[in-house]
């Protein structure tokens, strides 16, 4: 019998975000605003027919670069049954469903009834809170239908495993939530002891611990600089007061908010990226920094440990501990910058890039 010349059809993938944004009436808004969370999908086209389903303030469908986007109109109600979505899923008959967030157990339970038994369901953590009350029971029921969970760090899944919410550690894969197109620019010179902060000025990010350690570091290295880009200003008064009190105006530059495309230059010209976070899901700011070759100086929390390969391509200090940070800062002047920067770039490419996310999804589907 002659072989058919018709190409084999690609498996179908459904990307689903149940998080509603009813205030959004521009169908392209989310693609622009949250490109970091979507752009890896365009790298999956050779493997899958990709369909995106999402909820905003209007009903709208369109295609972009071969991917079909379908938006359903929805309000902010916490509990809802997405009948229109479920009917579309049944018609699509996907081979894999990729769901954003761990807070949608009842939707997963229903969804399982609208897909075939071989369809793989993958759920991405977004630093979600552990379920309570009846939601715990629903989570355990939904877990029976979930093939894989993606966490920035496997350590972040530990509470779910210990409490029996996720039935097996074999279901856990390390994968970041999104990535960036920012790039390292070798023609832009990085000053040896230039530090960049990109993050909110709040208690969780903990800028004051950074400033206290930096204050001790400056007398030893007067050319060291710290540039701070931020949007939230809840601790701005405390930050400005500290800088003035210790006469650090020449070493510390407060920029405030920038347009996103303006930030790439600051990443490219800074040698180190520094954050004092007590808790994180996997911030895009660190991914952007590493894409531009910034060496991380960040807290020893699960997400950061994984993102820096347990400190092999960066430096880790204890959250809220200025002595621990100061000890790290003292090591930095003797660092082989070129060697460590290359490790940072390799880690970005292999684990944190859009291509890395796409590769992990393909692997999970094929295994």
C-alpha positions in Angstrom: 0.0 0.0 0.0 1.4 3.4 -0.9 2.2 5.7 2.0 0.1 8.8 2.3 1.8 12.1 1.5 -0.5 14.0 3.9 1.4 15.4 6.9 0.5 14.0 10.3 -1.8 16.3 12.3 -0.2 17.9 15.3 -1.6 17.2 18.8 -3.8 19.9 20.2 -3.0 22.0 23.3 -5.4 24.2 25.2 -3.9 26.9 27.4 -6.5 28.1 29.9 -6.5 31.0 32.3 -9.5 31.1 34.6 -8.5 34.4 36.2 -11.0 37.0 35.1 -10.1 40.6 34.2 -13.6 42.1 33.4 -12.1 45.6 33.3 -10.2 44.6 30.1 -12.0 45.4 26.9 -9.0 45.5 24.5 -8.5 42.0 23.1 -4.8 42.5 22.6 -4.2 44.0 26.1 -3.1 40.9 27.8 -0.8 39.8 25.0 1.0 43.2 25.3 0.9 43.6 29.1 1.7 40.0 29.9 4.0 39.0 27.0 6.3 37.4 29.5 3.6 34.8 30.3 2.5 34.1 26.7 5.4 34.4 24.3 6.7 30.9 24.9 3.5 29.6 23.3 4.7 30.8 19.9 7.7 28.4 20.2 5.3 25.4 20.5 3.7 25.7 17.0 5.9 23.1 15.4 4.7 20.6 18.0 1.1 21.6 18.9 -1.9 23.3 17.5 -2.2 25.8 20.3 -5.5 27.3 21.5 -5.7 29.9 24.2 -8.8 30.4 26.3 -9.1 33.4 28.7 -11.6 35.6 30.5 -11.9 39.4 30.1 -14.7 42.0 29.8 -15.7 41.0 26.2 -16.3 38.0 24.0 -13.7 38.0 21.2 -11.7 35.6 19.1 -8.7 36.2 16.9 -5.6 34.4 15.5 -2.0 35.6 15.9 1.0 33.8 14.4 -1.0 30.6 14.0 -2.4 30.5 17.6 -6.1 30.8 18.2 -7.1 33.1 21.0 -10.6 33.0 22.5 -11.8 35.4 25.2 -15.0 34.9 27.1 -16.8 37.7 28.9 -17.0 37.2 32.6 -17.4 39.1 35.9 -15.3 38.8 39.0 -17.4 36.1 40.8 -15.2 33.7 42.6 -17.2 30.5 41.9 -18.4 30.0 38.4 -19.0 27.2 36.0 -17.5 28.0 32.5 -20.0 26.2 30.4 -19.1 28.0 27.2 -15.4 27.1 27.7 -16.2 23.5 28.5 -18.3 23.1 25.3 -15.4 24.6 23.3 -13.0 22.2 25.0 -15.2 19.2 24.2 -15.3 20.3 20.5 -11.6 20.9 20.4 -10.8 17.5 22.0 -7.3 18.6 23.1 -4.4 16.2 23.8 -3.0 18.4 26.5 -4.6 21.1 28.7 -2.3 23.7 30.4 -4.0 25.5 33.3 -2.7 28.7 35.0 -3.0 28.6 38.8 -3.7 26.1 41.5 -6.9 27.8 42.7 -9.4 26.2 40.2 -10.0 22.7 41.5 -13.8 22.6 40.7 -13.1 23.7 37.1 -10.5 20.9 36.7 -13.0 18.4 38.1 -15.6 19.5 35.5 -13.0 19.9 32.7 -11.9 16.2 33.1 -15.4 15.2 32.1 -15.2 17.1 28.8 -11.8 15.7 27.6 -10.8 12.2 26.6 -9.1 9.9 29.1 -5.7 10.3 27.4 -5.7 14.1 27.6 -2.9 15.3 29.9 -3.7 18.0 32.3 -0.8 20.3 33.5 -1.2 23.0 36.1 1.1 25.9 36.7 1.6 27.3 40.2 1.6 31.0 40.6 2.6 31.2 44.3 -0.9 30.3 45.2 -2.1 30.0 48.8 -2.8 26.5 50.2 -6.5 25.7 50.0 -8.7 25.7 53.1 -11.9 24.1 54.1 -14.0 22.5 51.3 -11.4 23.7 48.8 -8.9 21.2 50.3 -11.3 18.4 49.5 -11.9 19.7 46.0 -8.1 20.0 45.5 -7.6 16.4 46.4 -10.3 15.3 44.0 -8.9 17.4 41.2 -5.4 16.0 41.8 -6.6 12.7 40.6 -7.1 14.2 37.1 -3.8 16.3 37.1 -0.8 14.6 35.4 1.8 17.3 36.2 2.3 20.4 38.3 4.8 23.1 37.4 6.5 25.0 40.3 9.4 27.4 40.0 11.0 25.3 42.7 10.2 21.7 43.8 10.7 23.0 47.3 7.6 25.2 46.9 5.5 22.1 46.4 6.5 20.5 49.7 3.5 21.8 51.7 1.1 20.4 49.1 2.9 17.0 49.3 3.0 16.9 53.1 -0.6 17.7 53.4 -1.6 15.1 50.9 -3.0 17.7 48.4 -0.7 16.5 45.7 -0.5 12.7 45.7 3.1 12.2 44.4 6.3 14.1 44.1 6.7 12.5 40.6 4.0 15.0 39.4 6.2 18.0 40.2 8.4 19.6 37.6 10.5 22.8 38.1 9.5 25.5 35.6 9.2 29.3 35.8 5.9 31.1 35.1 7.2 33.2 32.3 10.3 34.8 30.7 11.7 37.7 28.7 13.1 38.8 25.4 15.7 41.1 27.1 19.2 40.3 26.1 22.8 40.8 27.3 24.5 43.5 25.3 28.3 43.0 25.4 29.0 46.5 23.9 27.4 48.1 27.0 30.0 48.3 29.7 29.1 47.0 33.2 30.7 48.9 36.1 32.4 46.4 38.5 30.3 47.2 41.6 27.1 48.5 40.1 23.9 47.1 41.8 20.4 47.2 40.4 17.2 46.8 42.4 13.9 46.3 40.5 11.0 45.7 42.8 8.4 47.1 45.1 9.5 49.1 48.1 7.6 47.0 50.6 8.2 44.8 53.6 8.4 41.6 51.5 11.0 42.9 49.2 12.8 44.4 52.2 14.8 47.3 50.8 15.9 48.4 54.3 18.0 45.2 54.8 19.7 45.9 51.5 20.4 49.5 52.5 21.8 48.6 55.9 24.3 46.2 54.4 25.1 48.5 51.6 25.9 51.3 54.1 28.6 49.1 55.6 29.9 48.2 52.2 30.3 51.7 50.8 33.2 52.9 53.1 35.2 49.9 51.9 34.3 50.4 48.2 33.3 54.1 47.7 32.7 53.5 43.9 29.9 51.0 44.5 26.5 52.2 43.3 22.9 51.1 43.9 20.2 52.0 41.4 16.6 51.4 42.5 13.7 51.1 40.1 10.3 50.7 41.7 6.6 51.3 41.5 5.1 50.6 44.9 6.2 53.3 47.3 5.0 52.0 50.7 8.5 52.2 52.2 9.7 55.1 50.1 9.8 57.6 53.0 11.8 55.1 55.1 14.2 54.5 52.2 14.8 58.2 51.5 15.2 59.0 55.2 17.8 56.2 55.5 19.7 57.5 52.5 19.7 61.0 53.8 20.6 60.1 57.3 23.7 58.1 56.2 24.7 60.5 53.4 24.4 57.9 50.7 22.9 60.2 48.0 26.0 59.8 45.7 26.0 56.0 45.9 22.2 55.3 45.8 20.0 56.5 42.9 16.2 56.3 43.3 14.7 56.3 39.8 11.1 55.1 40.5 8.9 53.8 37.8 10.1 53.3 34.2 8.4 52.1 31.1 9.2 48.4 30.7 11.2 48.8 27.5 13.4 51.4 29.2 14.5 48.9 31.9 16.5 46.7 29.6 19.3 49.3 29.4 19.6 49.4 33.2 19.9 45.6 33.4 22.5 45.7 30.6 24.7 48.2 32.4 24.5 46.8 35.9 26.9 44.1 37.1 24.7 42.8 40.0 21.0 42.4 40.6 19.9 42.6 44.2 16.7 41.8 46.1 15.8 41.1 49.7 12.6 39.2 49.2 11.2 37.0 52.0 8.8 35.2 49.7 8.5 35.0 45.9 6.9 32.8 43.2 9.6 33.5 40.7 9.8 37.2 39.8 10.2 38.2 36.2 12.6 40.9 37.3 15.3 38.3 38.3 14.7 36.5 35.0 15.2 39.8 33.1 18.3 40.5 35.0 19.9 37.2 34.3 18.9 37.4 30.6 21.0 40.6 30.6 24.0 39.0 32.4 23.4 40.5 35.8 24.9 38.4 38.6 22.1 37.8 41.2 22.6 38.7 44.9 19.3 37.5 46.3 17.8 35.8 49.3 18.0 32.1 50.1 14.4 31.3 49.5 13.1 28.3 47.4 12.4 30.2 44.1 15.7 32.1 44.1 17.7 29.0 45.1 16.3 27.1 42.1 16.6 30.1 39.7 20.3 30.6 40.5 21.0 26.8 40.5 21.4 26.9 44.3 23.8 29.8 44.1 26.1 28.4 41.5 25.4 31.3 39.3 24.9 34.0 41.9 25.0 34.7 45.6 22.5 33.9 48.3 21.9 35.5 51.7 19.4 34.9 54.6 16.2 37.0 54.3 16.2 40.0 56.7 19.8 39.4 57.7 22.0 42.4 56.9 25.1 40.6 58.3 24.6 37.7 55.9 24.2 40.1 53.0 27.3 42.2 54.1 29.3 39.0 54.1 28.2 38.3 50.6 29.0 41.8 49.4 32.5 41.5 50.7 33.1 38.6 48.4 32.1 40.4 45.2 35.2 42.5 44.4 37.2 39.3 43.9 34.7 37.6 41.6 35.7 36.5 38.1 33.0 38.5 36.5 33.3 37.1 33.0 33.1 33.5 34.1 30.2 34.0 36.5 28.3 36.1 33.9 28.6 33.3 31.4 27.1 30.8 34.0 24.3 33.3 34.6 23.5 33.4 30.8 23.7 29.6 30.5 21.3 29.2 33.4 18.9 31.7 31.8 19.0 29.9 28.5 18.7 26.4 29.9 16.1 27.0 32.6 14.5 30.4 32.5 14.0 31.3 28.9 10.8 31.1 26.8 12.5 28.2 24.9 13.2 26.4 28.2 9.5 26.6 29.2 8.4 25.3 25.8 10.9 22.5 25.9 9.6 21.4 29.3 6.0 21.3 28.2 7.0 19.2 25.1 8.9 16.8 27.3 5.9 16.4 29.7 3.6 15.7 26.8 5.9 13.1 25.3 6.6 11.2 28.5 
